[in-house]
Amino acid sequence: MRWLRILSQLVRADFLERTRRYSFLITLGVMLFVGYSAVPPVESGMLTVDLGDIRGIYNSAWIGGVVALLSSMLLSIPGFYLVKDTIARDRETGVGQIIATTPLSKHLYTLGKTVSNLFFLVAIVGMVVLAAGATQFIRDEVLYLDVWGLVAPFLFAALPTLALVAAVAVLFETIPFLRGGLGNIIYFAFYIVTIIISLSGATFNNQGLIEQPINDLFGAAVIGASMGQAAHTAFPDQKLDFGVGYTPAKGTIQTFHWEGVAWTSDIIMGRLLWVGVALGIGLLAALFFDRFDPARSKPKTLKRNGIVTRMLDWFHSLRFPRLDLRRYVAFPRIPLPPFGQMLLAELRLTLKGLKWWWYLIALGLIIAGLKPSDAEAQRGLLLAAWIWPVLVWSKLGVRENQYNTGAVVFSAPKSLRRQFPAIWLTGVIVTALAGSGVGISLLMAGEWSHLLAWGVAALFIPTLALTLGVWSGSSKFFEALYVVWWYIGPVSGLATLDFMGLSSEAISRSLPIVYLGGTVLLLGLAAVGRARQIRC
């Protein structure tokens, strides 16, 4: 069993290296909050799994099912971003070159990375389980803790999903064009499609019960069907519904007793099927893995002997005069103060590497936002405008760690007072420009409360990115957290997390002022983190 010993050592080393990062502690804190908030207080009038203003009593089975279902859905996004760096880290640190000289096979390496990713996500889910158990006693409806009823949904619903996430992350790292930001965007689109299929693929009868639950990726149909049957038994004359999300109840919330899913062998085997698929993907990744061979990572020269190329040879042979306006027109150089020069340099570094089509889409969103439209269209445009630069924001505060330039940058005089504000203002400028179309429309329409919320969001987003970047040292954590926050808050309409102020409830509760205070706090934390980096 030599291969098993090698696999266990690979998994152990990778797991220990990850759990020693600040980003791991931050992720645990966020997931503890998610596990707590997934079970709203009784008096709040909110539901996370809605059966038509009906919910189960807060016993171990209901809390375990709800939190496991939400963890399966929500952790699939940040979990992917958090683990999609395991091969890249070996490549950057030079460990990959050492591994390449060993007899470790490609299949065993990619499988080990898949298992390592899964163990890392399991550690996070373990903290969520503890938070869910504590929440049961905090909500104080049922004080008897059924350990199996609490843990079983995590074992059979959440873990198979996270196993697939772990495997897909390894697969994306082995395919060159999916390693970077494009792969992150493609995965998010894939996630949205999977959510839609999972929640719409089941067959419902006239009373809203799931008749034929499918073995969807998240386990939503299996858990939803069991909840629906118990609710129908308690309220046989009421038409049910099934929805997942933080939504307010339309009327009085009624409760029923749910003992949990009857985990039969057929259901368990169906869920384990996803684990098998994950292992298959982990092995499939070995076909694309270059084994850290630099020759395979170089772009191949295309053969230019095609028919179209030969037909256009005459055009390429033409020589057109080069018009250099600088030879005939003297463009004035605008003198900038030292801070202005640093701000311009930071802006260039932040936007460096973006393709022309990125600017074209950003410009299209700005122009579309300038056109007068209804509130719903403006909401959609602002949502699109402030998700498009997510890969730009994620660079804030991590460039020194990414390119190992910290020793040079932090040794400069007054780095905290000069370079740090320039980085922050760069993020604010990018955010304000990306959403400037909608911002100008709000200004012209005189919607001052929404304009205030727009301005606060333009400050909050880059500040959050800078703070997480400084303390975690990686762009992945912001990418993961922001996408989830953007989806749960502004997109889904949860007022508490609506940092853009798109919902009327967020405006009426003066949440933009709250987020403005949070921005100041985050900026202070970022400054403390940067000062710590300079001292070290």
C-alpha positions as CSV (number, residue, x, y, z in Angstrom):
1,M,0.0,0.0,0.0
2,R,2.9,2.3,-0.8
3,W,0.7,4.5,-2.9
4,L,-1.7,5.0,0.0
5,R,1.1,6.2,2.2
6,I,2.3,8.6,-0.4
7,L,-1.3,9.9,-0.9
8,S,-1.8,10.4,2.9
9,Q,1.5,12.3,3.2
10,L,0.6,14.6,0.2
11,V,-2.8,15.3,1.7
12,R,-1.5,15.9,5.2
13,A,1.2,18.4,4.1
14,D,-1.2,20.3,1.9
15,F,-3.9,20.5,4.6
16,L,-1.5,21.7,7.3
17,E,-0.1,24.4,5.0
18,R,-3.5,25.8,4.3
19,T,-4.8,25.8,7.8
20,R,-1.9,28.0,8.9
21,R,-3.1,30.9,6.9
22,Y,-5.1,33.9,8.0
23,S,-7.6,33.2,5.2
24,F,-8.5,29.9,6.9
25,L,-9.4,31.7,10.1
26,I,-11.3,34.4,8.3
27,T,-13.3,31.7,6.4
28,L,-14.1,29.9,9.6
29,G,-15.4,33.1,11.1
30,V,-17.6,33.8,8.1
31,M,-19.0,30.3,8.0
32,L,-19.8,30.4,11.7
33,F,-21.9,33.5,11.0
34,V,-23.6,31.7,8.0
35,G,-24.4,28.7,10.2
36,Y,-25.9,31.0,12.9
37,S,-27.9,33.2,10.5
38,A,-29.3,30.3,8.5
39,V,-31.7,29.7,11.4
40,P,-33.5,33.1,11.9
41,P,-34.9,34.0,15.3
42,V,-38.5,33.0,15.9
43,E,-39.7,36.6,16.2
44,S,-37.9,37.8,13.0
45,G,-40.6,36.6,10.6
46,M,-37.9,35.4,8.2
47,L,-37.4,32.0,6.5
48,T,-34.4,30.3,4.9
49,V,-36.3,27.3,3.7
50,D,-39.8,28.3,2.8
51,L,-42.6,25.8,2.4
52,G,-45.3,28.5,2.1
53,D,-45.0,30.4,5.4
54,I,-44.4,27.0,7.0
55,R,-41.3,25.8,8.7
56,G,-40.2,23.0,10.9
57,I,-39.7,23.3,14.7
58,Y,-36.1,24.2,15.4
59,N,-35.0,20.6,16.4
60,S,-31.7,19.0,15.4
61,A,-33.1,17.5,12.2
62,W,-34.6,20.7,10.8
63,I,-31.6,22.9,11.7
64,G,-29.2,20.2,10.3
65,G,-31.2,19.9,7.1
66,V,-31.5,23.7,6.6
67,V,-27.9,24.6,7.4
68,A,-26.5,21.6,5.4
69,L,-28.6,22.6,2.4
70,L,-27.5,26.2,2.5
71,S,-23.9,25.2,3.1
72,S,-24.1,22.9,0.1
73,M,-25.3,25.7,-2.1
74,L,-23.4,28.7,-0.6
75,L,-20.0,27.1,0.1
76,S,-19.8,25.8,-3.5
77,I,-18.7,29.3,-4.6
78,P,-16.2,30.4,-2.0
79,G,-15.0,26.9,-1.5
80,F,-14.0,26.7,-5.2
81,Y,-12.1,29.9,-5.0
82,L,-10.4,29.0,-1.7
83,V,-9.0,25.7,-3.0
84,K,-8.2,26.6,-6.6
85,D,-4.6,27.4,-5.9
86,T,-3.1,24.2,-4.7
87,I,-1.2,23.3,-7.9
88,A,-0.4,27.0,-8.6
89,R,1.2,27.2,-5.1
90,D,3.5,24.3,-5.9
91,R,4.3,25.9,-9.2
92,E,5.2,29.3,-7.6
93,T,7.1,28.0,-4.6
94,G,9.3,25.6,-6.7
95,V,7.9,22.5,-4.9
96,G,6.4,21.4,-8.2
97,Q,9.9,21.1,-9.8
98,I,11.0,18.9,-6.9
99,I,7.8,16.7,-7.2
100,A,8.5,16.4,-10.9
101,T,11.8,14.6,-10.2
102,T,10.1,12.0,-8.0
103,P,8.3,8.8,-9.1
104,L,5.0,10.3,-8.0
105,S,2.6,9.7,-10.9
106,K,0.3,12.4,-12.3
107,H,-2.9,10.4,-11.4
108,L,-1.8,10.1,-7.8
109,Y,-0.8,13.7,-7.6
110,T,-4.1,15.1,-8.9
111,L,-6.1,12.6,-6.8
112,G,-4.1,13.7,-3.7
113,K,-4.9,17.3,-4.5
114,T,-8.6,16.5,-4.8
115,V,-8.6,14.7,-1.5
116,S,-6.7,17.6,0.1
117,N,-9.2,20.1,-1.2
118,L,-12.0,18.0,0.2
119,F,-10.4,17.7,3.6
120,F,-9.9,21.5,3.7
121,L,-13.6,22.1,2.9
122,V,-14.7,19.4,5.4
123,A,-12.8,21.3,8.2
124,I,-14.9,24.4,7.3
125,V,-18.1,22.4,7.3
126,G,-17.2,20.8,10.7
127,M,-17.2,24.3,12.2
128,V,-20.6,25.0,10.6
129,V,-22.0,21.8,12.2
130,L,-20.8,23.1,15.6
131,A,-22.4,26.4,14.9
132,A,-25.7,24.7,13.9
133,G,-25.7,22.7,17.1
134,A,-25.1,25.8,19.2
135,T,-27.8,27.7,17.3
136,Q,-30.4,25.1,18.3
137,F,-29.9,25.9,22.0
138,I,-29.8,29.7,21.2
139,R,-33.2,29.5,19.4
140,D,-34.5,27.6,22.5
141,E,-37.4,25.7,20.8
142,V,-36.1,22.2,21.3
143,L,-33.3,21.6,23.8
144,Y,-32.6,17.9,23.0
145,L,-29.7,17.5,20.6
146,D,-30.0,14.6,18.2
147,V,-26.4,14.2,16.9
148,W,-27.3,11.9,14.0
149,G,-30.2,14.1,12.9
150,L,-27.9,17.1,12.9
151,V,-24.9,15.5,11.2
152,A,-26.5,13.2,8.6
153,P,-27.6,16.0,6.2
154,F,-24.0,17.3,6.2
155,L,-22.7,13.8,5.4
156,F,-25.0,13.0,2.6
157,A,-26.0,16.4,1.2
158,A,-23.1,18.8,1.7
159,L,-20.0,16.6,1.5
160,P,-20.7,15.0,-1.9
161,T,-21.3,18.5,-3.3
162,L,-18.0,19.7,-1.8
163,A,-16.2,16.6,-3.2
164,L,-17.2,17.7,-6.7
165,V,-16.2,21.3,-6.0
166,A,-12.8,20.0,-4.8
167,A,-12.3,17.9,-8.0
168,V,-13.4,20.6,-10.4
169,A,-11.0,23.1,-8.8
170,V,-8.1,20.7,-9.5
171,L,-9.4,20.2,-13.1
172,F,-9.5,23.9,-13.7
173,E,-6.0,24.3,-12.4
174,T,-4.6,21.7,-14.9
175,I,-6.2,23.4,-18.0
176,P,-4.2,26.5,-18.9
177,F,-7.0,28.8,-20.0
178,L,-9.1,27.9,-16.9
179,R,-6.5,28.7,-14.3
180,G,-7.1,32.4,-14.1
181,G,-10.0,34.8,-14.0
182,L,-11.7,33.3,-17.0
183,G,-12.0,30.0,-15.2
184,N,-13.6,31.8,-12.2
185,I,-16.2,33.4,-14.4
186,I,-17.0,30.1,-16.2
187,Y,-17.3,28.3,-12.9
188,F,-19.7,30.9,-11.5
189,A,-21.9,30.7,-14.7
190,F,-21.8,26.9,-14.3
191,Y,-22.9,27.2,-10.6
192,I,-25.9,29.4,-11.5
193,V,-27.0,26.9,-14.1
194,T,-26.6,24.1,-11.7
195,I,-28.7,25.9,-9.0
196,I,-31.5,26.5,-11.6
197,I,-31.5,22.8,-12.6
198,S,-31.5,21.6,-9.0
199,L,-34.4,23.8,-8.0
200,S,-36.5,23.3,-11.1
201,G,-35.7,19.7,-12.1
202,A,-38.0,18.0,-9.6
203,T,-41.6,17.2,-10.4
204,F,-44.3,18.9,-8.2
205,N,-47.9,17.9,-7.8
206,N,-50.9,20.3,-7.5
207,Q,-50.3,20.7,-3.7
208,G,-46.7,21.7,-4.2
209,L,-45.2,18.4,-3.1
210,I,-42.1,16.9,-4.8
211,E,-43.3,13.7,-6.3
212,Q,-40.1,12.5,-8.0
213,P,-37.1,13.9,-6.2
214,I,-34.0,13.9,-8.5
215,N,-30.5,13.2,-7.2
216,D,-29.4,16.8,-7.8
217,L,-26.0,18.0,-6.9
218,F,-26.9,19.9,-3.8
219,G,-29.4,17.4,-2.3
220,A,-32.1,20.0,-2.4
221,A,-34.8,17.7,-3.9
222,V,-34.2,14.9,-1.4
223,I,-34.4,17.2,1.6
224,G,-37.2,19.3,0.1
225,A,-39.3,16.2,-0.7
226,S,-39.0,14.9,2.9
227,M,-39.8,18.3,4.4
228,G,-42.8,18.7,2.1
229,Q,-44.3,15.3,3.0
230,A,-44.1,16.1,6.7
231,A,-45.6,19.5,6.1
232,H,-48.4,18.0,4.1
233,T,-49.2,15.6,6.9
234,A,-49.4,18.4,9.3
235,F,-51.4,20.8,7.0
236,P,-53.2,18.5,4.5
237,D,-55.4,21.3,3.1
238,Q,-52.7,23.9,2.5
239,K,-50.9,24.3,-0.8
240,L,-47.2,24.1,-0.2
241,D,-44.2,25.6,-1.9
242,F,-40.5,25.0,-1.7
243,G,-37.9,27.8,-1.9
244,V,-34.4,28.3,-0.5
245,G,-33.2,31.7,0.5
246,Y,-33.5,34.4,3.2
247,T,-37.1,35.6,2.6
248,P,-39.7,37.3,4.7
249,A,-42.9,35.4,5.5
250,K,-46.1,36.8,3.8
251,G,-48.2,35.9,6.8
252,T,-48.1,34.1,10.1
253,I,-45.5,31.4,10.2
254,Q,-46.8,27.9,11.1
255,T,-44.6,25.1,12.4
256,F,-44.6,21.4,12.2
257,H,-42.5,18.5,13.5
258,W,-39.9,17.0,11.1
259,E,-37.8,14.0,12.0
260,G,-35.4,14.4,9.1
261,V,-34.8,12.5,5.9
262,A,-35.1,8.7,6.0
263,W,-31.6,8.0,4.6
264,T,-32.3,4.7,2.8
265,S,-29.6,2.8,1.0
266,D,-30.9,4.0,-2.4
267,I,-30.6,7.6,-1.4
268,I,-27.2,7.2,0.2
269,M,-25.9,5.4,-2.9
270,G,-27.3,8.2,-5.1
271,R,-25.4,10.7,-3.0
272,L,-22.2,8.7,-3.0
273,L,-22.5,8.6,-6.8
274,W,-21.4,12.3,-6.8
275,V,-18.3,11.3,-4.7
276,G,-17.5,8.8,-7.4
277,V,-17.9,11.4,-10.1
278,A,-15.6,13.7,-8.1
279,L,-12.9,11.0,-7.9
280,G,-13.3,10.5,-11.6
281,I,-12.8,14.2,-12.4
282,G,-9.7,14.2,-10.1
283,L,-8.2,11.3,-12.1
284,L,-9.3,13.0,-15.4
285,A,-7.3,16.1,-14.4
286,A,-4.1,14.0,-14.7
287,L,-4.6,14.0,-18.5
288,F,-4.2,17.8,-18.7
289,F,-1.6,18.1,-15.9
290,D,1.8,19.2,-17.3
291,R,3.8,17.8,-14.4
292,F,5.4,21.2,-14.0
293,D,7.1,20.9,-17.3
294,P,8.0,24.4,-18.5
295,A,8.1,23.2,-22.1
296,R,4.5,22.3,-22.1
297,S,3.4,25.6,-20.6
298,K,4.9,27.6,-23.4
299,P,2.4,28.6,-26.2
300,K,2.8,26.6,-29.3
301,T,3.6,28.3,-32.5
302,L,0.7,28.0,-34.9
303,K,1.3,26.8,-38.4
304,R,0.5,29.5,-40.8
305,N,0.0,27.5,-43.9
306,G,-3.8,27.5,-44.1
307,I,-5.8,28.5,-47.1
308,V,-7.0,31.8,-45.5
309,T,-3.5,32.6,-44.4
310,R,-2.1,32.1,-47.9
311,M,-4.9,34.2,-49.4
312,L,-4.1,37.1,-47.1
313,D,-0.3,36.9,-47.6
314,W,-0.5,39.7,-50.2
315,F,-2.2,42.0,-47.6
316,H,0.4,41.4,-44.9
317,S,3.1,42.1,-47.5
318,L,1.8,45.7,-47.9
319,R,3.6,48.4,-46.1
320,F,1.6,51.3,-44.8
321,P,3.2,54.5,-43.6
322,R,3.2,54.8,-39.8
323,L,1.6,58.0,-38.5
324,D,3.2,59.1,-35.3
325,L,1.4,62.2,-34.1
326,R,4.0,62.9,-31.4
327,R,6.5,63.8,-34.2
328,Y,4.3,66.6,-35.4
329,V,2.2,67.6,-32.4
330,A,3.6,68.4,-29.0
331,F,1.2,67.1,-26.4
332,P,1.5,69.0,-23.2
333,R,2.6,67.0,-20.1
334,I,0.3,67.7,-17.2
335,P,2.5,68.2,-14.1
336,L,1.3,66.0,-11.3
337,P,2.3,66.2,-7.6
338,P,4.1,63.2,-6.2
339,F,1.0,61.6,-4.8
340,G,-0.8,62.1,-8.2
341,Q,2.1,60.3,-10.0
342,M,1.9,57.4,-7.5
343,L,-1.9,57.2,-7.9
344,L,-1.5,57.1,-11.7
345,A,1.1,54.4,-11.4
346,E,-1.1,52.3,-9.1
347,L,-4.0,52.7,-11.5
348,R,-1.9,51.4,-14.4
349,L,-0.7,48.5,-12.4
350,T,-4.2,47.6,-11.3
351,L,-5.6,47.7,-14.9
352,K,-2.5,46.0,-16.4
353,G,-3.2,42.9,-18.4
354,L,-6.9,43.5,-19.0
355,K,-8.1,42.7,-22.6
356,W,-9.8,45.1,-24.9
357,W,-13.0,43.2,-24.7
358,W,-13.1,43.8,-20.9
359,Y,-13.0,47.5,-21.4
360,L,-15.7,47.2,-24.2
361,I,-18.1,45.4,-21.9
362,A,-17.4,47.8,-19.0
363,L,-18.1,50.8,-21.4
364,G,-21.3,49.2,-22.6
365,L,-22.6,48.8,-19.0
366,I,-21.7,52.5,-18.4
367,I,-23.5,53.7,-21.5
368,A,-26.5,51.4,-20.8
369,G,-26.7,52.9,-17.3
370,L,-26.8,56.4,-18.6
371,K,-30.0,55.7,-20.5
372,P,-33.2,56.5,-18.5
373,S,-34.9,53.3,-17.5
374,D,-37.1,51.9,-14.8
375,A,-35.9,50.9,-11.4
376,E,-35.6,47.2,-12.1
377,A,-33.5,47.8,-15.2
378,Q,-31.2,50.1,-13.3
379,R,-30.9,47.5,-10.6
380,G,-29.8,44.9,-13.1
381,L,-27.3,47.2,-14.7
382,L,-25.7,48.2,-11.4
383,L,-25.5,44.5,-10.4
384,A,-23.7,43.7,-13.6
385,A,-21.5,46.7,-13.4
386,W,-20.3,45.9,-9.9
387,I,-19.6,42.2,-10.5
388,W,-17.7,42.7,-13.7
389,P,-14.5,44.2,-12.0
390,V,-14.3,41.6,-9.3
391,L,-11.0,40.3,-10.6
392,V,-9.6,43.9,-10.6
393,W,-10.7,44.6,-7.0
394,S,-9.2,41.3,-5.9
395,K,-5.7,42.5,-6.8
396,L,-5.9,45.3,-4.2
397,G,-3.4,44.7,-1.3
398,V,-2.1,41.3,-2.6
399,R,0.3,42.4,-5.4
400,E,3.3,42.7,-3.1
401,N,2.7,39.2,-1.8
402,Q,1.9,37.8,-5.2
403,Y,5.1,39.1,-6.9
404,N,7.4,39.0,-3.9
405,T,8.0,42.8,-4.0
406,G,7.1,43.5,-0.4
407,A,10.7,43.9,0.7
408,V,11.1,46.7,-1.9
409,V,7.8,48.4,-1.6
410,F,7.6,48.3,2.2
411,S,11.2,49.6,2.6
412,A,10.2,52.9,0.8
413,P,9.9,55.9,3.1
414,K,6.4,56.7,4.3
415,S,4.9,53.7,2.5
416,L,1.9,53.6,4.7
417,R,1.1,57.3,4.2
418,R,1.8,57.4,0.5
419,Q,1.3,54.1,-1.3
420,F,-1.5,52.7,0.9
421,P,-3.9,55.6,0.2
422,A,-3.0,55.4,-3.5
423,I,-4.0,51.8,-3.6
424,W,-7.3,52.5,-1.9
425,L,-8.2,55.5,-4.1
426,T,-7.4,53.3,-7.2
427,G,-10.0,50.8,-6.1
428,V,-12.5,53.6,-5.5
429,I,-11.9,55.1,-8.9
430,V,-12.4,51.8,-10.7
431,T,-15.6,51.1,-8.7
432,A,-17.0,54.6,-9.3
433,L,-16.2,54.4,-13.1
434,A,-17.7,51.0,-13.5
435,G,-21.0,52.1,-11.9
436,S,-20.9,55.7,-13.2
437,G,-23.7,55.2,-15.7
438,V,-26.2,54.3,-13.1
439,G,-24.7,56.9,-10.7
440,I,-25.2,59.7,-13.2
441,S,-28.8,58.6,-13.9
442,L,-29.6,58.7,-10.2
443,L,-28.1,62.2,-10.0
444,M,-30.1,63.4,-12.9
445,A,-33.3,61.9,-11.5
446,G,-32.7,63.5,-8.1
447,E,-32.9,60.1,-6.2
448,W,-30.7,61.3,-3.4
449,S,-31.2,58.4,-1.0
450,H,-30.2,55.8,-3.7
451,L,-27.4,58.1,-4.8
452,L,-26.0,58.1,-1.3
453,A,-26.3,54.3,-1.2
454,W,-24.4,54.2,-4.6
455,G,-21.6,56.4,-3.2
456,V,-21.3,54.3,0.0
457,A,-21.1,51.1,-2.1
458,A,-18.4,52.7,-4.3
459,L,-16.3,53.1,-1.1
460,F,-17.3,49.9,0.6
461,I,-16.4,47.4,-2.2
462,P,-12.7,48.4,-2.7
463,T,-12.2,48.8,1.0
464,L,-13.5,45.3,1.6
465,A,-11.2,44.0,-1.2
466,L,-8.2,45.9,0.2
467,T,-8.8,44.7,3.8
468,L,-9.2,41.1,2.8
469,G,-6.2,41.3,0.5
470,V,-3.9,42.7,3.1
471,W,-4.8,40.3,5.8
472,S,-5.2,37.1,3.7
473,G,-2.4,37.8,1.2
474,S,-4.5,36.2,-1.5
475,S,-7.1,37.5,-4.0
476,K,-9.1,34.3,-3.7
477,F,-10.8,35.1,-0.4
478,F,-12.3,38.4,-1.6
479,E,-13.4,36.7,-4.9
480,A,-15.2,34.0,-2.9
481,L,-16.7,36.3,-0.3
482,Y,-17.8,39.1,-2.6
483,V,-19.6,36.8,-5.1
484,V,-21.5,35.1,-2.3
485,W,-22.3,38.5,-0.6
486,W,-23.3,40.0,-4.0
487,Y,-25.7,37.1,-4.7
488,I,-27.3,36.8,-1.2
489,G,-27.6,40.5,-0.6
490,P,-28.2,42.8,-3.6
491,V,-29.3,40.0,-6.0
492,S,-31.6,38.0,-3.7
493,G,-32.8,41.2,-1.9
494,L,-31.7,40.4,1.6
495,A,-31.7,43.9,3.1
496,T,-29.2,43.3,5.8
497,L,-26.5,42.3,3.2
498,D,-27.6,44.7,0.5
499,F,-24.5,47.0,0.6
500,M,-25.7,48.6,-2.7
501,G,-28.9,49.8,-1.2
502,L,-31.0,48.4,-4.1
503,S,-33.9,47.3,-1.9
504,S,-36.4,49.8,-0.4
505,E,-36.0,48.1,2.9
506,A,-32.3,48.8,3.0
507,I,-32.9,52.5,2.3
508,S,-35.7,52.7,4.9
509,R,-33.5,51.1,7.6
510,S,-30.7,53.6,6.7
511,L,-28.3,50.7,6.0
512,P,-26.1,52.8,3.7
513,I,-25.1,54.7,6.9
514,V,-24.3,51.5,8.6
515,Y,-22.1,50.3,5.7
516,L,-20.4,53.7,5.7
517,G,-19.4,53.1,9.3
518,G,-18.3,49.6,8.3
519,T,-16.2,51.1,5.5
520,V,-14.3,53.3,8.0
521,L,-13.8,50.3,10.2
522,L,-12.5,48.1,7.4
523,L,-10.2,50.8,6.2
524,G,-8.7,51.1,9.7
525,L,-8.2,47.3,9.8
526,A,-6.5,47.4,6.4
527,A,-4.1,50.2,7.6
528,V,-3.3,48.1,10.7
529,G,-2.6,45.1,8.5
530,R,-0.4,47.0,6.2
531,A,1.5,48.5,9.1
532,R,2.1,45.0,10.4
533,Q,3.4,44.0,7.0
534,I,5.8,47.0,6.9
535,R,7.2,46.1,10.4
536,C,7.7,42.5,9.5
